[in-house]
Amino acid sequence: MANNEPIRKFQAGHVTRAVWENVVTVNGKPQTIVKATVDRRYLGRDGTWKTSQSFSRNEIPLAIYVLQKAFEAMIEKPSEGGEAERQDVV
């Protein structure tokens, strides 16, 4: 993840999906690879926010929703001049 900032974020409840761009070299030419991560935030017993990649039965539909949104963002044609980071919250 070249710039360490996601190009898009999608959130439903405490489930967040981030879309990242990464430039790699393939056969001597730079190629942009787009990947996504999914996380769940929760308040720990010590009162601090923590991150997990596991989901309860009720959180799975939220994970599916943000995954679908991330996929749609990945296949959409980017706007001219690049797109600023956006966060879509449900």
N, C-alpha and C positions, 0 to 999 in steps of 0.2 A: 504494500500500500504506500505508494510513493509520497503522498502528501500527508499521510496519517489522519486525514479527515474524510469522512464518507461523502460521496457525491449526492446521496439521497438517504433519507431515513423515513421509515414507516413505523407507526406505533398504534397498537390497539391494546388498551389497558396497560398492563405492565410488560407486554411483549413488544420488543423492538427489533426491527430488521434494518440493517444498514447495507447500502450498496457502495462498493469500493472499486476504484480503478487502479490498476497496477500495470506499469509499462515493463515488458520483458523483451529480450532480444531473441528473435527466431531467425535462423539463417542469416545473421548479421543485420537484420532489420528490426527496428522497434515495433512492437505490437502491443496494443492496449487490451488487457484482459479485465473483464468485469466479474466481480465475485460478490457474494452476499454473506452476511453473518446474521444469526438470530440469537437474541438473549432475552432473558426474563429478569426483571429487577424485583427485589423483595426486601422488606425491612427485616433485618436480622434481630435476634434476641438481644443483642447489645445496643440496638437502636440505630445502627448504621445501615445504609443501603448496600446491598450485595448483588452480584450478578450470577446467574445460573443458565445452563443450556438444557435443563430438564423442565418438563412441562406437565402439569396435572391434566386430568381429563377435561376440565373446563377451560384450560388455557390452550389446548390443541387447536380448536377452531380459530383462536386469535393468531396463533402461529401460522396456520394455513392462510389466513387472510393477508398477513403481512408478507408472507412468501409470494403469494400471487401478485401483490402490488409490486414487490421487488422485481419479479419476473417481467411484468409489464413495463417497468421502467428500463429494464435491461434491453428489451427488444424495440422500444420506441427510438425513433431517430432523434439524436440530441439536437438541441437548438443551435443556431449559428453562434459562434463565439463562445460556446460552452455554456453550461448551466450552473448557476450558483447552487450551493447546497440548499436542499429543501427538506422540510420535515412535514410529513403528513400524519396527523394524529386523529384517531377515531375515538 
